[in-house]
């Protein structure tokens, strides 16, 4: 593996752009999930992560055909690497499902989506990273824009469920889980991104166990719901985690944190384009805030020093 430090500003920008692909993929999560019908959350989690693992395994088999057993040496990692990867992927989704079960979706989403701001703040603890005012200001502006979008899009959901301490606590645990996972991934920067495929496989197994213990199996009703599940496994629950891992390890993690607020922006625009949401003044203001915050926080990427 390459060294943790990036040799050039160009490669740092490239890694940040690659990491940003995850934000684009996560923006499709709401649209694809809404198209999966009545499939229970843990069953959906197990199925989509299994799809992601299957495609990673295909690459491993191709590498094995060329290199033999040496193709699997990347699996030899210290236990903290495995604990971080599996814990980050599985616990985030576990906490999110608990939050949605015990708190209104709008409030749970607002709390859970504190993770980009936390990434920006926690990145100051990393070796070689410095936190400036524009990083914090950009992340806060982006958070305000995301709040506007979530409130405008999901206002109707708040009336159906009374929130509990468990729901709000789980949503907050979501935010801390993903931000800690992302920042600590930088600390284990020599661990190859290929490991994400193994993390997906274990997460699929854990999701399947949770499904057996808590849910009744409901299979997709038609081919369109199956296609939505496959799309989830290939995109927002598959490739997104690989490019995110590469981005937070090799790119500008502070910029990635702020850019992540573009996910609810693009998600909202997709829902508007497909007739599942309406364009309002709140949506426009939220979009402007997210774009402005991201531009401010990522100014190191395009400003010459």
C-alpha positions as CSV (number, residue, x, y, z in Angstrom):
1,X,0.0,0.0,0.0
2,X,1.0,3.6,-0.5
3,X,2.0,5.7,2.4
4,X,-0.7,7.5,4.4
5,X,0.5,10.9,3.4
6,X,-0.4,12.2,0.0
7,X,2.6,13.2,-2.1
8,X,0.9,15.9,-4.1
9,X,-2.0,18.3,-3.9
10,X,-3.3,16.9,-7.2
11,X,-3.6,13.3,-5.8
12,X,-5.3,14.8,-2.7
13,X,-7.9,16.5,-4.9
14,X,-8.3,13.3,-7.0
15,X,-8.9,11.2,-3.8
16,X,-11.4,13.8,-2.6
17,X,-13.3,13.7,-5.9
18,X,-13.4,9.9,-5.7
19,X,-14.7,10.1,-2.2
20,X,-17.4,12.5,-3.3
21,X,-18.8,9.8,-5.6
22,X,-20.2,8.2,-2.4
23,X,-22.2,11.4,-1.7
24,X,-23.8,11.1,-5.2
25,X,-24.6,7.4,-4.7
26,X,-26.0,8.0,-1.2
27,X,-28.3,10.6,-2.7
28,X,-30.1,7.8,-4.6
29,X,-30.7,5.9,-1.3
30,X,-34.2,7.4,-0.6
31,X,-35.4,6.9,-4.2
32,X,-34.3,3.3,-4.5
33,X,-35.4,2.4,-1.0
34,X,-38.9,3.8,-1.6
35,X,-39.0,1.5,-4.7
36,X,-38.4,-1.7,-2.7
37,X,-41.9,-2.1,-1.5
38,X,-42.7,-3.7,1.9
39,X,-39.3,-5.5,2.3
40,X,-38.4,-5.1,6.0
41,X,-35.4,-3.0,6.9
42,X,-33.0,-5.7,8.2
43,X,-34.0,-8.0,5.4
44,X,-33.2,-5.2,3.0
45,X,-29.9,-4.5,4.8
46,X,-28.9,-8.2,4.6
47,X,-29.8,-8.5,0.9
48,X,-28.1,-5.3,-0.3
49,X,-24.9,-5.9,1.7
50,X,-24.8,-9.4,0.4
51,X,-25.0,-8.1,-3.2
52,X,-22.1,-5.7,-2.4
53,X,-20.1,-8.6,-0.9
54,X,-20.8,-10.9,-3.9
55,X,-19.4,-8.4,-6.4
56,X,-16.3,-7.8,-4.2
57,X,-15.9,-11.6,-4.0
58,X,-15.9,-11.8,-7.8
59,X,-12.9,-9.5,-7.9
60,X,-11.2,-11.6,-5.2
61,X,-11.7,-14.7,-7.3
62,X,-10.3,-13.0,-10.4
63,X,-7.2,-11.9,-8.4
64,X,-6.9,-15.5,-7.0
65,X,-6.8,-16.9,-10.5
66,X,-3.8,-14.6,-11.3
67,X,-2.0,-14.5,-8.0
68,X,-3.0,-17.6,-6.1
69,X,-3.3,-17.5,-2.3
70,X,-1.3,-14.3,-2.2
71,X,-4.5,-12.5,-3.5
72,X,-6.0,-12.8,0.0
73,X,-3.1,-11.4,2.0
74,X,-5.0,-8.2,2.4
75,X,-7.3,-9.9,4.8
76,X,-4.5,-10.2,7.4
77,X,-5.2,-7.1,9.4
78,X,-5.1,-6.2,13.1
79,X,-8.4,-6.8,15.0
80,X,-9.0,-3.1,15.5
81,X,-9.3,-2.7,11.7
82,X,-11.9,-5.4,11.5
83,X,-13.8,-4.0,14.5
84,X,-13.9,-0.5,13.1
85,X,-15.0,-1.6,9.6
86,X,-17.7,-4.1,10.7
87,X,-18.8,-1.9,13.6
88,X,-19.0,1.2,11.4
89,X,-21.2,-0.3,8.7
90,X,-23.4,-2.5,10.9
91,X,-23.9,-0.3,13.9
92,X,-24.8,2.8,11.8
93,X,-27.6,0.9,10.1
94,X,-28.7,-0.7,13.3
95,X,-29.0,2.6,15.1
96,X,-30.7,4.2,12.2
97,X,-33.4,1.6,12.1
98,X,-34.0,1.8,15.8
99,X,-34.2,5.6,15.5
100,X,-36.8,5.4,12.8
101,X,-38.8,2.9,14.9
102,X,-38.8,5.2,18.0
103,X,-38.8,8.8,16.7
104,X,-40.4,10.7,13.8
105,X,-38.4,10.3,10.6
106,X,-37.9,14.0,10.2
107,X,-36.4,14.5,13.7
108,X,-34.4,11.2,13.5
109,X,-32.9,12.3,10.1
110,X,-32.0,15.7,11.4
111,X,-30.1,14.3,14.3
112,X,-28.5,11.5,12.4
113,X,-27.3,13.9,9.7
114,X,-25.0,15.6,12.2
115,X,-22.2,13.2,11.1
116,X,-20.8,15.5,8.3
117,X,-20.3,18.3,10.9
118,X,-18.8,15.8,13.4
119,X,-16.4,14.6,10.7
120,X,-15.1,18.2,10.2
121,X,-14.7,18.7,13.9
122,X,-13.1,15.3,14.7
123,X,-10.7,15.6,11.8
124,X,-8.8,18.2,13.9
125,X,-7.6,15.3,16.0
126,X,-5.9,13.6,13.1
127,X,-2.1,13.9,12.6
128,X,-1.2,16.6,10.0
129,X,-4.7,18.0,9.9
130,X,-5.6,21.6,10.9
131,X,-9.1,23.0,11.3
132,X,-9.8,26.5,10.1
133,X,-12.8,28.8,10.4
134,X,-14.0,28.1,6.9
135,X,-14.2,24.4,7.5
136,X,-16.5,24.8,10.6
137,X,-18.5,27.6,9.0
138,X,-19.0,25.7,5.8
139,X,-20.1,22.6,7.6
140,X,-22.6,24.5,9.8
141,X,-24.1,26.3,6.8
142,X,-24.4,23.0,5.0
143,X,-26.1,21.5,8.1
144,X,-28.6,24.3,8.1
145,X,-29.3,23.7,4.4
146,X,-29.8,20.0,5.0
147,X,-32.2,20.8,7.9
148,X,-34.3,23.0,5.6
149,X,-34.5,20.2,3.0
150,X,-35.4,17.5,5.5
151,X,-38.0,19.6,7.2
152,X,-39.5,20.7,3.9
153,X,-39.5,17.1,2.5
154,X,-40.6,15.1,5.5
155,X,-42.8,17.5,7.4
156,X,-45.7,15.2,7.1
157,X,-43.9,12.4,8.9
158,X,-43.5,14.2,12.2
159,X,-47.2,13.9,13.0
160,X,-47.4,10.1,13.1
161,X,-45.0,9.1,15.9
162,X,-44.1,10.5,19.3
163,X,-40.4,10.5,19.8
164,X,-38.7,8.7,22.7
165,X,-35.3,9.0,24.4
166,X,-34.4,5.7,22.7
167,X,-35.2,7.0,19.3
168,X,-33.3,10.3,19.7
169,X,-30.4,8.5,21.4
170,X,-30.1,6.0,18.5
171,X,-30.2,8.9,16.0
172,X,-27.4,10.6,17.8
173,X,-25.5,7.3,18.0
174,X,-25.8,7.1,14.1
175,X,-24.1,10.5,13.8
176,X,-21.3,9.5,16.1
177,X,-20.9,6.0,14.7
178,X,-20.4,7.2,11.1
179,X,-18.2,10.2,11.9
180,X,-15.9,8.1,14.2
181,X,-15.8,5.3,11.6
182,X,-14.8,7.8,8.9
183,X,-12.2,9.7,10.9
184,X,-10.6,6.5,12.4
185,X,-10.5,5.0,8.9
186,X,-7.9,7.7,8.2
187,X,-5.8,6.5,11.1
188,X,-5.8,3.0,9.6
189,X,-4.9,4.5,6.2
190,X,-2.6,1.6,5.2
191,X,-5.5,-0.9,5.4
192,X,-6.5,-1.7,1.8
193,X,-9.9,-0.5,0.5
194,X,-10.6,-4.1,-0.7
195,X,-11.3,-4.9,3.0
196,X,-14.6,-3.0,2.6
197,X,-16.0,-6.0,0.7
198,X,-15.3,-8.3,3.7
199,X,-16.9,-5.8,6.0
200,X,-20.0,-5.8,3.8
201,X,-20.1,-9.6,4.0
202,X,-20.1,-9.7,7.8
203,X,-22.6,-6.9,7.9
204,X,-24.9,-8.9,5.6
205,X,-24.7,-11.9,8.0
206,X,-25.4,-9.7,11.1
207,X,-28.3,-8.0,9.3
208,X,-29.7,-11.5,8.4
209,X,-29.5,-12.5,12.1
210,X,-31.4,-9.4,13.1
211,X,-34.0,-10.1,10.4
212,X,-34.5,-13.6,11.7
213,X,-34.9,-12.4,15.3
214,X,-37.2,-9.4,14.7
215,X,-38.9,-9.5,11.3
216,X,-41.2,-11.5,9.0
217,X,-39.7,-12.2,5.6
218,X,-41.4,-10.3,2.8
219,X,-40.0,-10.8,-0.7
220,X,-40.2,-8.2,-3.4
221,X,-43.5,-8.2,-5.3
222,X,-42.2,-7.7,-8.8
223,X,-39.1,-7.3,-10.9
224,X,-38.9,-3.5,-10.4
225,X,-38.6,-4.0,-6.6
226,X,-35.8,-6.5,-7.3
227,X,-34.1,-4.1,-9.6
228,X,-34.3,-1.4,-6.9
229,X,-32.7,-3.8,-4.4
230,X,-29.9,-4.7,-6.8
231,X,-29.3,-1.0,-7.5
232,X,-29.0,-0.4,-3.8
233,X,-26.5,-3.2,-3.4
234,X,-24.4,-1.9,-6.3
235,X,-24.6,1.8,-5.5
236,X,-25.4,3.4,-2.2
237,X,-24.9,0.2,-0.2
238,X,-22.0,-1.1,-2.3
239,X,-19.7,1.0,-4.4
240,X,-20.3,4.1,-2.1
241,X,-18.5,2.5,0.8
242,X,-15.5,1.7,-1.3
243,X,-15.0,5.1,-2.7
244,X,-15.7,6.7,0.6
245,X,-13.0,4.6,2.3
246,X,-10.5,5.7,-0.4
247,X,-11.6,9.4,-0.1
248,X,-11.4,9.7,3.7
249,X,-8.0,7.9,3.7
250,X,-6.3,9.8,0.9
251,X,-8.3,13.0,0.3
252,X,-9.4,16.1,2.2
253,X,-11.5,14.7,5.0
254,X,-12.8,18.1,6.1
255,X,-14.0,18.9,2.6
256,X,-15.6,15.5,2.3
257,X,-17.5,16.2,5.5
258,X,-18.9,19.4,4.2
259,X,-19.6,18.1,0.7
260,X,-21.6,15.2,2.3
261,X,-24.5,17.7,2.8
262,X,-25.0,17.6,-0.9
263,X,-26.5,14.1,-0.5
264,X,-29.9,15.3,0.9
265,X,-29.8,18.1,-1.7
266,X,-29.5,15.7,-4.6
267,X,-31.8,13.2,-3.0
268,X,-34.5,15.9,-2.8
269,X,-34.0,17.0,-6.4
270,X,-34.4,13.4,-7.5
271,X,-37.6,13.0,-5.5
272,X,-38.9,16.3,-7.1
273,X,-37.9,15.0,-10.6
274,X,-39.8,11.8,-10.1
275,X,-42.9,13.5,-8.6
276,X,-42.3,12.2,-5.0
277,X,-41.6,15.7,-3.6
278,X,-42.5,19.3,-4.4
279,X,-40.2,22.3,-5.2
280,X,-40.6,25.0,-2.6
281,X,-38.8,28.1,-1.4
282,X,-37.4,26.1,1.5
283,X,-35.9,23.6,-1.0
284,X,-34.3,26.5,-2.9
285,X,-32.8,28.1,0.2
286,X,-31.6,24.7,1.4
287,X,-29.9,24.0,-1.9
288,X,-28.2,27.4,-1.8
289,X,-27.0,26.9,1.7
290,X,-25.5,23.5,1.0
291,X,-23.7,24.6,-2.1
292,X,-22.4,27.7,-0.5
293,X,-21.2,25.8,2.6
294,X,-19.5,23.1,0.5
295,X,-17.7,25.7,-1.6
296,X,-16.5,27.5,1.5
297,X,-15.3,24.4,3.4
298,X,-13.6,23.0,0.3
299,X,-11.8,26.2,-0.7
300,X,-8.4,24.5,0.0
301,X,-9.1,22.3,-3.0
302,X,-9.3,25.1,-5.6
303,X,-7.4,28.0,-3.9
304,X,-3.7,28.3,-4.5
305,X,-1.7,28.7,-1.4
